[in-house]
Amino acid sequence: MPESLGVYISVPFCKAKCTFCNFASGVFGDGRMQRYVERLCGEIRGARAATERMGARLPECVDTVYFGGGTPSLLTAEMVKEVFAALRGEFEIAGEAETTLECAPGQLEEETLGEYLRWGVNRVSFGVQSFVDAESAAVGRLHTRAMCEEEIVRVRGAGVEDISLDLIGGLPHQTRESWRFSVERAIETGVPHVSVYMLEVDEESRLGKEMLAQGSRYGAAAVPAEDEAAEMYQLACGWLDGAGVRQYEISNFAREGRRSRHNLKYWRREPYVGFGLDAHSMLEGARGAVRFANTDDLDGYLGGGEFRVLGAREAVAPELVDEAAAFEESLFLGLRLNEGVRLGDLRGRFGDAMLDEVMGSLREVEEAGLLERDSEFVRLTAAGRMASNEVFSRLLVGRAAYI
């Protein structure tokens, strides 16, 4: 069976910037969007030659495509057609490929939706964040609860059943009761997939700067305390599980058979390539995995000059992932999944020395109640998923000799 590839398409355009966000995205005019699409398509067409120069192998068969951002639903139908034409000119997209489109509710024109569907989009992920209008408005979201519900009905009517909703816990003015309302409303829609994120405020975002200044603008004074946000996460895990939407990764929950195939590639360290602003990639090469990323500066990405890496004029230099780093990635990324990591697989892939080196740290984390082991697997406990960063940092200390 030929090696398969995941493709990520970055579309960094928004109608409005959320107050907590400092991603490489923003509000730009149609002219810049068109220039971006042209550059993006050129990057796709030059990808095979670029990866060969890096000593990386770019598979031809694609079984997942993910349009993220930003708000890729803002592309016009003609832009969508251009991007897919470039993709299909360079890759063989499998007939059963999972093709996901991220949307902001109320920001998907009927013509654009139709064009995405014609090219094979079969999964839609809505950035709902909250079903409480006041909470959405507080962080700069433009939609209402009614718009979210109408959009779910609309895409279902267009034939898309594979729908995911993003929710954020810890938003300004959010309470346990309002959080329960949002989670229960997501369950009541019957969607097969829900992602739950806890609010992470970038210090350079508008909300982050206001929080550092201890001001009240953008709802900074109304952001729940960390322990309140942690409780919200725990409650959401229980409510979703009770409704049959099972947790399979720290932030992701799905009904039976409806996990995100694309995102699983990241956690399982399977090959993926990213195109566009701030897009990241991991491909296999003759000496191991190669990781690289495009610039996060839009002007730099759009600028002329010879392609570097996959298309940006300025980009992060390719990095060869050595055996020690590959071991760490396999452990940390695998532990994000509820099923955990099979110790025999680690030992078979990396040998006894690396695994034995980290066993002491694994036992310490297990004794702290953050990790559990059986004869085959090691996995985070519910408490461990709550404190995953602490767990990973402890294991990293145990690997210091290999860094």
N, C-alpha and C positions, 0 to 999 in steps of 0.2 A: 504494500500500500504506500503511495507516495507521501512524503512528508507534507503536512499541511501548515498553513500560515494564517495568523490573525492580522488584520489590517486596521489601524486606527487612523481616522481622518479628523484632524483638528480644524474646527471652524470657529475662530476667536471673536465672533461678533455678537453683540447683545443690543437689545433695545434700551436697556437700563442696567447699570452696574449695581449689584447687591452691595449693601454697606459693609458686609463682612469679607467680601471677596477681594483678593489681590492676584487672581490668576492672570495669565497672559491673554486677556480679553478686554473688549471695550466697545464703545459706541462709535461707529464709523459710517461714512456715506456709501452709497451704492457704487460710486466710482472706485473706491478703495477695495470694496468687496470683489468687484470684477477683476481688478489687478491681482488680488490675492488668489482667486480661482485660477487665473492663468498661470501664476507662479506655482501653485499647487499641482496643476496638471503637468507642468514641465518637470517638477520634482519627481512625480510618479513615473513619467516616461524615462527619466534618467536614473532611476533607482538601481536597476540591475548593474549597470556599469559602475555606479558609485560604490555599491556594496562589494563588488568584485575587487575594486581597488583597496578596500579595507580587509580583504581576505575573509569576508563573511559570505555565507551561502543564503541566497534568497529563494525560497521555494516558489514554484509556479502556482501550486494549488492553494487556493484561499478558501477556508471553511468558516471564517467569521469576519465580518466587517462592522466597524463601530464608528458612527459619526458622533463626535462629542465636541465640547466647546467650553464656553460660549453657547451659542444657540444656533445649531446647524439648520434648524427649521426656517431660519431667516433667508436662506439661499433662495434665489428665484428658481423656477422650474428649469429654465435654460442653463443655469449654473449647475444644477443637479445633473443634468444630462451631460454636461462637459466633464464633470468629475468621474461619473460612471464610465463614460466612453474611454477616458484615460486609464481607469482601472482595468477595464475589460480588454484594453489593448495590450496590457502588460502581464496580466494574471488570468488564470483560469479559475473563475469563481464557481465553486461547486453548486449543483442544483439545490442541495439541501443546506446551503450556507445560512447561518444565523446572521442577519443583517439588521443592526440596531440604529435607530435614530433618536437622539436626545432632543426633547422639545420643552419649551416653556409654554404652559397652557395659554391659549389665545394667540399664539404667535406661529401658527402653521396654516398658510393659505391653502385653499382646496386644490389649486393647480399644483403647488409644490408637493403636497401630500400625494396627489395622483402620480406625479413624476417619480417620487421616491418608490412608490409601490410598483410602478412599471419596471423599475430596475431591480426589484427583488427585496426591498425592505419588508421584513416580516416581524419586526419587534420594535416597539416604541417605548421610550423611557421618559416619563414626565417629571420635571423638576417641580413638584408640588410644594415641598418643604413644610407647609402647614395648610390645613383646611380651615383655619381660623383667619378671617380676613384681616383683622387688626394686626396679627402677628406677621402675616405676609407683607402688609403695607409698611410695617416698621422697619423691615430690612430692604425695602426698595423693590419688592416683587410687584408686578403689574396685574396679576390675576386675582380672581376671587374664587371662593369655594365653588360657586355655581359654574364658573368657567371651567374649572378642573373637571367637574362631573360631566359637563357637556362635551368636553374634549374626549373623555374616555368613551362615552357613548358614540361619538363621531368616528373615532378610529376603529372601534369595533364594527360599526356599520360599514366601514370600508374594507372589512375582512381581516383586521389585525386583532388576534386574540392574545398574543404574547405581549402583555403590557406590564411595565414596571413603574412604580411610584417611588420617588425619593422623598423622605421626611427628615427634618432636622430637629433634634432635641436641644433645648437650651437657648432658644431664640428669645430676644427681648420680650418681656411681658408674658412669657409662657409660664403656665402653672401645670401642676400635675393633672388637674381636671381638663384643661384645654389640650394638653398633650394626649390624654386618653381619648378625647373627642377625635383628634386627627388620626391616631392609630386605628381606632375603631371604624372611622369612616373609610380609611384605606381598606380595611378588611371587608367592609360591607360592599365595596365596589366589586369584589370578587376577582380582582387582578391576581395573576399568578406569582408576581414577584414584587417585593418591597425592599428598598434599601434604607437603612436607618443610620444616620450620621449624627454625631454630637457636634454642636457648634464649635468650629475652630476659627478663631478670629486672627487674621494676619495683622501683625503690628503696623504694617504699612497701609492697611485698609482704612476707610473712613471710620468705621466702628472701632477698629483697633486703636487708632490714634486718640479717639475720644475716650476710650476706656483708660488708656495710659494717662491721659490728662485728668481723669476722674470727673469728666463732664457728663452732661445728661443728653446731649444731642445724639440723634440716631438711636435712642433707647439704650445708651450705654449703661445708665444707672439701673436699668430694668433687666439686665442679663442675669439669669439665675446663677446661683453659686455653684461651684463645681460639684459639691455633694448632691445638690438637687438635680443637676444634669445627669450625674451618674445613676441616680435613682430612676430617672426617666428612661434611661437605656435599659436598665434591668426590667422595669415594668413592661416596656415594649417587647422585649424578648419573650416574656411570659404571655402577654396578650396575643402575640402573633402565633406562638407555638400552640396555644390553646385553640386557635382557629385553623390549624393545619398548615400554617405558613411557617415552615421549619427553618431555623437558622442553619446555614451551611458555611458561613464565613463571618468574621467579626461584625461586618456591617450589612450582611446580605441574607435575605430570607426568601424562601420559595416554596410553592406547592410542589408536590411530587412530579419529578421530571421536568421542572421549569427553571432550573438554575441557568445563570448567564454563562453560556459556553465561551464567550469572548473573555470575560473577566477571569474565568478559571485558567485561561492560558497564562495570565500574569502569575498567579499563585502556584501554578505547576511548572513554571519556567519553560513553557513551550514557546516556539519562535513567534515573534510578532514584529511588525514594522509600523512606524508611525510617520505620517506625512502631515506637513503643515507646521504652524507656529508652536514651538515648545513641545513638539511631539517626540516621544521616546521610543526606542527600539531595542530589541534583543534578538540576535540571530546567532546561529552556530557557525563556527569557523573550523579550520583545520586544527587549531590549537585550543579550542574551547569556545565558550560563548563570547560574543562581542556586544557591548552595550554602547549606545550613542544617542545623541539628542540634538534637535534643532535649536536654534536661538529662540529666546523668548522676546526678542525685540522685533516688533512688526516692521519698522523701517528697514532694519537689517535684513529681514526675511524677504522683503519686497525689492530690496536694492539689486542693482545689476551685478555683473561679475560672474566668475566661474562658480559653479555649484561646489560647496564643501559639504561633506557628509551626504545628506539626501536632498539638499536644495537650498539651504540657507547660506547667506554669504558669511555669517558668523555662526558657529555651532560649537557644542561641546565636543572635544576630541574623542575619537573612539577609544574605548577602554576594554582591554582584554580581561575577561573574568578568569582569574587563576583558580586552581583547585580549592584553595582555602576559602576564597570568596564564594565560589560556587557551592561549597558545603554550607557556608553560613546562609546564603540565599535559600538553599533548599530547606534548611531547618526553619528559618524565620518565616518565609513565605508559606511553607507547608503548615506551620502552626497556626496561621490565620484561619485555616479551614477547620471546621468542627471535627472532621474525621481525623485530623492530625497527620503525623508523619510516620510512615512505616520504618522502623529502625533497621530492619533487614535490608530495605532498599538503600538506605544511607550507607550501611556497611558494605553492601555489594558495589555501590558506585564509587565510594571514596576510601574504602579500606578501614581497617581497625583503628589505626592511630588517631585519626581525626575524631571519630566517634568516641573513643575511649577518653580523649582529652576533654570532651564536653560533658561526659557522664556525671562528673562531680557536681557541676553547675545544675544539670538537670535534676539531680537528686535533691539539691538545696531548694530549688523552685518547687519540686514536688512536695517536700516537707512543709513548705509555706502554704500549701493548699492551692497553688496556682497552676499546677500541672498534674496530670495523671498518666499512668503507664499501665499497659497490660502486656501480654506476651509478644504482641506484634507492634502496637502503636504507642506513640506518645502524643498527647493532645492537651490543649489548655482546658482548664475547668471554667465554669461560668465566672468565677472570681478572676481567673487568669485572663479571660477575654476582656474583663473590665480594666485590668492592669497590664495589658499586653506590652506596652512600651517598657514598663519596668521589667517584665519577664525577659524581653529581648535584650535589654541592656545588661541584665545579669548574665545571660548566656554569652554575650559578646565579650564580657570580661574574661570568661572562661576560655575564650578562643584567642586571647591576646597574643599568644606565642606564634599564631599563624597570620597575624595581620601585618 
